[in-house]
Amino acid sequence: MRKVYTIGETVLDILFSNNQPFTAKAGGACLNCAVTLGRLNLPTYFIGEYGLDEVGNFVDNFLKNNNVSTDFVYRYYDGKSTLALAFLNENCDASYDFYKIYPEKRLNINFPEIQQDDIIIFGSIYAITPEVREKLIEFIKQANKKKAIVIYDPNFRKQHLHDLPKLKPMIIENMALANIIRGSHEDFSFIFGVKNADEAFDMIKDKVSNLLYTTAHKGVFLRTLKTSGQYKTREIEAKSTIGAGDSFNAGVAYSLYKNEITFKKLNNLEEAEWAKIINTAIEFATHVCMSYDNYISKDFAKSYELK
């Protein structure tokens, strides 16, 4: 049976509004993806690490209660699970402070055996972290060899700009290992200094065939070697944009799975097929923006879940 794997960091997001904490959620970009996919009843596996502490127990139980396997999670005792303080601004966008105490050994697991047409999602700062990168990249290269579909989201934040000269070669290598890149306008502006989807695709089209370029107000742009498109987003009153991009990525993976889009079919999709994938992803992201959760709700999932 086809499976979905997400690999990334784990945090406990503590949300602040007007400088007051008001809720805490299990978070991390690829963990958020996994929870959305688990709620949709897809065979979902989270690959990551968190401590043998109360925060780690909270996250572990949360994943299992949302139909996400933790068979490939490293639970460590000589460190602490990561905390992220997320401060929401007037636009409900978050800026972060992170508190990390990692163990000496990182991601000390046996990775799963990938099969053809499995779906892998990776990205964010975790994918360019030296302490885990060698193991992560070996896993992604195995996915390439097995002809799995790899989705990469750079999710590059402004606070890492001072390290860009060191990080950029790793980001470019990650892009070359992906079949789909989902990046925001901010990602490509920070990484390459480009201003729109066409400029972004010009920078990467010799490395990857499919780009989903998301913007805050102009919608989503598709650029592939075969077709292109632009798709509108709805105007809403957002409560929080944390998890919006992650849920978009989950919507893409869900559509690939549900519509039986294989590795072989992916690069031959017509614009109309991409439109269905992207509009579903937009619906997922829009729904998440209207709550303080980082993932689609269980009620919302019921109308989409696979039986």
N, C-alpha and C positions, 0 to 999 in steps of 0.2 A: 504493500500500500504506500502511496505517495505520502511524504511527510514534509512538515515545515519546521525549519530550525532558525531561531534568532540567537545571535551571539553578541553580548555587549555588557556594559556596566550595570551594576545594581546600586540603587540609592534609596534612601527614605526621603522623599520630598516633604519638607515642612514649609507650608505656604504662608506668606505674610501679605497682608493688605493694610495700608496705612500704618506700617511698622508694627502690626500686631499679628502673631501667629494664630491661624484659625482652623487649620486641618493638616493632616499628614497622610501621604499616599505612597505606596510602593511605586518606585519609579526607575528611570533609566530608559533610554530611547528604545532599545530592543526588547527590554522587559515589557514596556508599554505595548509594543507590537504583539508580543506573545499573549498577553492577557486578552487583547481584542480578538485574536485568532482563536484562543481557547474558548472564549465565550461564544464563538461561532461554530464550535464543535469540530474544528479542524484538528488533525493529529499534530499537536504543536509541542515542540521541545525547546526549552530555554537553556542556553549554554552560557555559563557565567560563574560568578563567585560571590559569596557573602559569608559573614562570620557565623560561628557557633555562639551567637549572643542573642539577646532578646529581639533586637532589630532583625537579625537574620532569621530567627524563628517566625517572626511576623511575616516577613517576605515569603519564606518558604511555604507557610500555610496558605497565604494568599494565592500564590501560584497554583498550588495543588487544588484549592477550592475553586479555581477558575479553569480547570481542565488543562493545565499546562504541566508537562512532565518536567521534573527536576532531576532526572537521572544523570544529567551531564553538568551538574552544578558542583563546584568545589566549595565545601564548607570548611573554613579554616578556624583554628583556635588561637593562633598567635597574631591577632590583629582585631580590628573592629569593623563592622559593617559601615558603609559610607553614608554620611548624612549630607543632604543638599538643602540649603536654605534658599527658597525661591521667593523673591520680592516682586510682587506684581505692580506694574506701573498703571497709569491712567488708561492705557490701551489694553490692559490685561496681559501684556507681555511680561516675561520674567527675566530678572537678572539673578545670578546665582553666587552663593558662597558655598564651597565644598569643604567637608571635613573628612579626611581619609587617613586610615591607619591600616595599610595593607601588610600581609605577611611576607616573609622572605621568599617563599615559593608562591608562584602565581599560576592560576588556572591548571592546577595539578590533577588532571583528569585524563581518562581514556576517551577520545572523541568518538562520536558515532560513525558507523559505516554509511556513507552516502550512496544513494541509488540514483539512477538516471531519472530526471524530471522532478526530484525533490526541489524544494524552494528554500534558499538560504537568504537571510537578511542580516546585514552587518553594517557598522558605521560608527559615527560619532568619534569622540576623542579616544574611546577604547580601542578602535581599530588602528590607531597610530601611537599606542602606548608601548614603549620599548619592552617593558617587562612581560607583556603577553603577546607581542606582535609575531614572534617567530612561530609560536604554536598556532595562532589564529590564521596566519597566512598559509601555513602548511595545510590546514584544514580547508581553506578556501581553494587552494590549488587542487586538492583532491576532489573538491566539488566540481571544479572545471573539467578535470579528467573524466569524471563520471557523467558529465553533461547534465548537471543540475542547473537550475536557473538561479543566478546570484543577483541580488538587489543590494546596491550600495547607496547609503545616504551619508554624505560627509558631515552634515550637521556641525559645521565649523563655527565656533563662537568667537565673538570679538575679543574676548579676554586672552585668546591664544595667538593673536596676531603677532605679538613680539617673537613668537617661536616659529613663524611661518617659514622662514628659509630652511629650517631644519625639518619641519613637518611636511612641506609641500611635496618632496619626492615620494614620501610614503602615501600621501593622498593620491598622487598620480598613479602609483603602482596599484593601489586599491581599485581605482577606476578601471584600469586595464584588466582587472580580474573579474569585473562585473558584466552582466548582460543588460542590466537596467540601472541607470543612475537616477535617483530622485533627489534633486537638490533645490534649495530655495534661492531666490534672487540674492539674498544676503550671503549665502554660501559662495556663490560664484563671484560676487563682488569682492568679498574678502580674499578668496584664494587666487583668482586670476585677474581681478580688476576689470571685469567685463560688466556690461550694463543691461543686457537683454538675452533672451533665449538663443537667438541666432549667433550672437558672439560666444555664448557659452558652448553651444554645440560645435562651433568651429574649433574651439580649444580641445575638445575631447573626442570628436568623431573618428579619429584614427585609432582610438582606444576602445570605444564602446559604441554599440549601434543604436541604443535607445536612451533618450533623455526625457525625463519628466521634470519640468522647470516650474516651480510654484512661486507665486507672488502674493502679496497681501491684498492687493486691490484690482489687479488686472487679470486674475484667474490663473489657470494652469496652461502651460504651453507644452505641446508634444513636438519633439524633433527626433526623427529616425532617418536612416539612410533611404527609406522607402516613402515616408509620408510625413505630414505635419498637421498640427491643429492647435486651436485655442479654445478653452472651455471656461465658461463663466462660473464664478462662485457666488453664493448668496450673501447679501448684506444682512448681518445679524448683530445682536448685542452680545458680544462675547463676555463670558465670565473669566475664562482663562484660556490662553493659547498653548499651555503646556500639554504636550501629548497630541497636538493637532497633526503635526507632520508624521509622527509615529503611527497614528491611526490612518493617515493617508496611505502610508507604506503597507499597513496591514490590509487596507482595502484593495490595493494592487495585488498582493499575494492571494487574498481571498478570491478575487476574480480569476486569476490565473488557475487556481485550484478548481474552482467551481466549473469554469468553462473548459476545463481539460486542455488548457494551452500548455503544450509541451515545449521542451528545449528546441525541438526541430521546427515547431510552428511559430515560435516567438518572433523571429526576424522577418516573417512573411505576413504579419498581421496587417489588415487594411485599417484605414482611419476609423471606419465605423466600429470595428472591434476594439480599437484603442479607446474610442469615445465611451463605450460601455464600461471599460475598466476604470477610466479616469473619473467618470461621473459617479461611480460607486465609491471611489476613494474620496472624492469631494464630500459626498454625503456622510461618510464616516468622520472625516475631519471636522465638518460643520457641527455634527452632533456633539463631538467632544468639546468643542469650543463653548458650548452652551451649558457646561457644568464644570465643577472643580475636579472631576476625575480625569485621569490620564488615558482613558480607554473608553470604548463604547459601553453603554449600560447593558445590563442583561435583558431588559425589556426591548431595547432597540435591536439587540442581537437576535431575538426570537423571530423577527421578520426576515432575517437573512440566513440563520444557522442551517448547516447541512444536516439532513436527517439520516 
